[in-house]
Amino acid sequence: MSGPEGGRIGNTMRGRSPERVFRKATTFSFPVRDNRRALRIKISLPVSYQLLDGKSVLPDVYEGHVVDISYGGMMINTPILMNQFSDVKMKVNLSPLMTEPLDIYAKALYVQQKGEATEVGLAFRIIDDATSAAVKSLVDNMV
């Protein structure tokens, strides 16, 4: 059976075999979708943190650097290796105008060694309303 332009109708398309059509279709690439729920803003801020043992805050204070931040978490770089699912208490100033650092409790969901530093993805766990509003304001103003 022939189509209006002389190509066959049915198992072929414009005179091409199905195998050739399939091969061309598989050469397309599709964009990778980022499954994050919130936009992350690149930022550079110092952060200090302490590890938790249950509900107790351990006395050692470590320094790190915030790489990005979102409504629900942040990525930090730190020279200290941290275990995945560690609980931390962070102190961070989101603005040079802040007189007191904000306290944020978070959980390390992602830990990756990057040369001399450790990259840690932290999800906020306990954050008061004022701190949450400050984080939201920072993210919204950076967009």
C-alpha positions in Angstrom: 0.0 0.0 0.0 1.4 3.4 -0.9 0.9 6.8 0.7 0.4 10.1 -1.2 4.1 10.7 -1.5 5.0 7.2 -2.6 6.0 6.1 0.9 4.6 2.9 2.3 1.9 3.1 5.0 1.9 0.6 7.8 5.2 -0.8 9.1 7.4 1.9 7.4 7.5 5.6 7.4 8.2 7.6 4.2 10.0 4.7 2.7 12.2 4.1 5.8 12.3 0.7 7.6 11.1 0.6 11.2 14.7 -0.2 12.3 16.0 3.0 10.8 13.3 5.1 12.4 14.0 3.5 15.8 17.7 4.2 15.6 17.2 7.8 14.8 14.8 8.2 17.8 17.3 6.7 20.2 19.9 9.4 19.4 17.9 12.2 21.1 19.0 13.3 24.5 16.6 14.6 27.1 17.4 17.1 29.9 18.1 15.6 33.3 15.5 16.7 35.8 16.6 18.0 39.2 14.2 16.5 41.8 14.9 19.1 44.5 11.8 20.6 45.9 13.3 24.0 46.6 15.6 26.3 44.7 19.2 26.4 46.0 21.0 29.7 46.1 24.8 29.8 45.8 26.3 31.8 48.6 29.5 32.1 50.6 29.1 32.3 54.4 31.1 31.1 57.4 29.4 28.6 59.6 30.3 27.0 62.9 28.7 23.8 64.1 28.7 21.2 66.8 27.8 17.5 66.6 25.0 16.1 68.7 25.0 12.8 70.6 21.3 12.1 71.0 19.9 15.3 72.5 23.2 16.4 73.9 25.4 19.0 72.1 29.0 17.9 72.1 31.6 20.5 73.2 33.8 20.6 70.1 33.1 23.5 67.7 34.0 23.0 64.0 34.2 25.7 61.3 32.9 25.3 57.8 31.7 27.3 54.8 28.1 27.5 53.4 28.2 26.8 49.7 24.5 27.0 48.9 21.2 27.5 50.9 17.5 26.8 50.3 14.3 27.1 52.4 14.9 23.6 53.8 18.7 23.1 54.0 22.2 24.0 53.0 25.4 22.6 51.6 28.6 23.2 53.6 32.2 22.5 53.0 34.2 21.5 56.1 37.7 20.1 56.7 36.2 17.6 59.2 34.8 14.2 58.0 31.2 13.9 59.1 29.1 10.8 59.1 26.0 10.6 57.0 22.8 11.1 59.2 24.8 13.0 61.9 22.8 15.6 63.7 24.4 19.1 64.0 23.7 22.4 65.7 24.8 25.3 63.4 25.4 28.9 64.1 25.4 31.1 61.0 25.1 34.8 60.3 23.0 35.3 57.1 23.9 39.0 57.0 26.7 41.2 58.2 24.1 43.3 59.9 23.1 40.5 62.2 24.4 40.9 65.8 23.7 37.3 66.9 24.2 34.2 64.8 21.1 32.1 64.1 20.9 28.6 65.6 19.8 25.9 63.3 19.6 22.1 64.0 20.1 20.0 60.9 20.8 16.4 59.8 23.6 15.4 57.3 21.8 13.7 54.5 24.6 13.8 52.0 28.4 13.5 52.7 31.0 13.4 50.0 34.8 13.7 50.4 36.1 16.3 48.0 39.9 16.4 48.2 40.9 18.0 51.5 37.3 19.0 52.3 34.1 17.3 53.0 30.9 18.4 51.3 27.9 18.0 53.5 24.2 18.4 52.5 22.2 19.4 55.6 18.4 19.3 56.0 17.0 21.7 58.6 15.3 19.8 61.4 14.7 22.3 64.1 14.4 26.0 63.1 12.4 28.7 64.9 10.0 30.9 63.0 12.3 34.0 63.1 15.2 32.0 61.7 13.0 30.3 59.1 11.8 33.8 58.0 15.4 35.1 57.8 16.4 32.1 55.6 13.3 32.6 53.4 14.0 36.3 53.0 17.7 35.6 52.1 16.7 33.0 49.5 13.9 35.2 48.0 16.1 38.3 47.8 18.9 36.3 46.0 16.7 35.0 43.2 
